[in-house]
Amino acid sequence: MALLTAASLSQERTTVGVIGGGAWGTALAIHCARMGHTTTLWSRGSEVVDAVNEKHENTVHLPGCPCPPSLRASTDLAAVMTGHEVLLMVVPTQYIAATLGEAAKLLKPNQILVSCSKGITLDSLETVAELLEIKVVPSSCSHRLAYLSGPSFAAEVAREQPTAVTIASKDEALATRVQSLLSTVRFRCYRSTDVVGVELGGALKNVLAIACGISDGMGFGNNGRAALITRGLYEMTKLACARGASPLTMSGLAGMGDLVLTCTGDQSRNRTVGLRLGRGEKLADIQASMGGSVAEGVPTARAIRQLAARLGVEVPVMDGIHRCIHEGADAAQVVAESMSRDLKPEVEQAVIQASASAAELYRRAQTSAAALSAAASQALLAAASSGASQEDMEAAVAAAVEALKAAPPVAAAVGGGRGGGGGGGGGGGGGVSNGAVVGSVGKGARAGGRGERVAKGQAVAALAGAAVGAAVAAVAAALIGGRRRR
């Protein structure tokens, strides 16, 4: 039986700007234009823009996939960002801040920014969501952010082969709107409010794809690949829970779905890098031959090692890949060492307890997050607009730290145990450490109001995000930082 045509599941049409002219950005632009959205693709390179406009094909990054004649391309980033209601950001994680730069100030509160990038920043170990909310996007627009992730090779999307992805946003109404705008019978979008889990799933799987590529390149067989995928998923889940994500997210499209595709599909750039490493090629030579394509797993491997150390989470598979990529370790020796580690249960009891606790806290947070987040926003924004002195700012930060430490749900959620689930700037130890707040504040946010009001706002924010200790501070810092950016 023939597949259904790629009709939209919604009759609504809007304007879409796609920031990034690589393969994935082009595929999404093709998809949106085919749905009937007025779509413009931004690329830094005139070669891509000319090819799309004149040949109706991105012959540089996505050859063989025709673009609808209605799709236009431009090198004018400001025009693309200001002329469309929905913006899809498809830029490698390490270049997001540099690419958007001053242009991010052009965003308006009625626009929607959907990040389609997967990775973790090298300098600050932030997810794309944390980077955008704290450092890039104006505070007046931070409530209009969503994230797209899941198993999706660019060429298959461009050719209308069936695909399913996840749209995540802290605002479920926004996630629902984006889901409706992008879904067709060939491109099905599910929605989630677990932004942390969806983001981490998309970033962590790239490192494991390199691992599977190395294994295949060295001829270790199907058994070895299956072991890597399974144990890799376990490490993904441990890291995600330590950052406050729901463990269930790792079993979904943004977790296991993307992991399986990237570890087994021949179109995967990360798996290809691993294959070539496993066959004896040097990383520098591999990267030089990729024609500008980016394998996110290479820089992410370094970031994950630092993040795992900060959280106190053991990730031997990912650590081994870091050693192979960045320290020149022999892959066969790394495998031998991994297989010779002390014998242990498949799932550690502490992980079972942490997963159950995270799931329960996530459920509780979901039931009350909307009202509490609104209250937190009002309190923090009121504080940020009051024009405090430097002394008051310092007092506000100190009060915020104490309020966050004292919030019972947070203390219960992340207190005690190695890593404590707190993450962020704090790392391990009991409860959410001062570093979670101070670290976020140190990234540019300033407490711009009276200490008492900010403390109350922080306490409310802590209650709303009990399952995500570090994210609590990040949300508050983003709100407080609005005064600096205005």
Secondary structure, DSSP 8 states (H G I E B T S, - for coil): -------BS-----EEEEE--SHHHHHHHHHHHHHT-EEEEE-S-HHHHHIIIIISB-TTTSTT-B--TT-EEES-HHHHHHS-SEEEE---GGGHHHHHGGGGGG--TT-EEEE----B-TTT--BHHHHIIIIIS-GGGGGGEEEEESS--HHHHHTT--EEEEEE-SSHHHHHHHHHHH-BSSEEEEEES-HHHHHHHHHHHHHHHHHHHHHHHTT-HHHHHHHHHHHHHHHHHHHHHHTT--GGGGGSIIIIIHHHHHHH-TT-HHHHHHHHHHTT--HHHHHHTTTT---THHHHHHHHHHHHHHHT---HHHHHHHHHHHS---HHHHHHHHHTS----SS-HHHHHHHHHHHHHHHHHHHHHHHHHHHHHHHHHHHHTS---HHHHHHHHHHHHHHHHH-HHHHHHH-SSSSTTTBTTTBSSSSS-HHHHHHHHHTT----S-HHHHHHHHHHHHHHTTT-HHHHHHHHHHHHTHHHH-
